[in-house]
Amino acid sequence: MPLTAVLDLAERLRGHVDAAAQDLAGTVTRQVLAAHVQDGLLQGQDIAAVAEITRRIRPLAQTAVDALLAQAMSRYVPEALGDHFARVLDHLEAEKTVPVR
């Protein structure tokens, strides 16, 4: 695979991952703060609770993204290869029907 293709893919992937991270961070932040904020600000024990939740979010998000990517790759890689192998089989079948001289 050419380096330029790898770099282009990495750039597109970075954009998708950044958007997903921004969405996840925003959603988690809204939910966590909604559960812990009183009078508009974190106070007392809630500060420690939110800090602990924040510390745990990143590895949990990484695990979720890894699982989702693995599922998606399981769906799309066979489909992409299947198209190629279908063409190969068609080609082999066509060669069988050509008379040998």
Buried (B, 14 or more C-beta within 10 A) or exposed (E): EEEEEEEEEEEEEEEEEEEBEEEBBEEBBEEBBEEBEEEEEBEEEBEEBBEEBEEEBEEEBEEEBEEEEEEEEEEEEEEEEEEEEEEEEEEEEEEEEEEEE
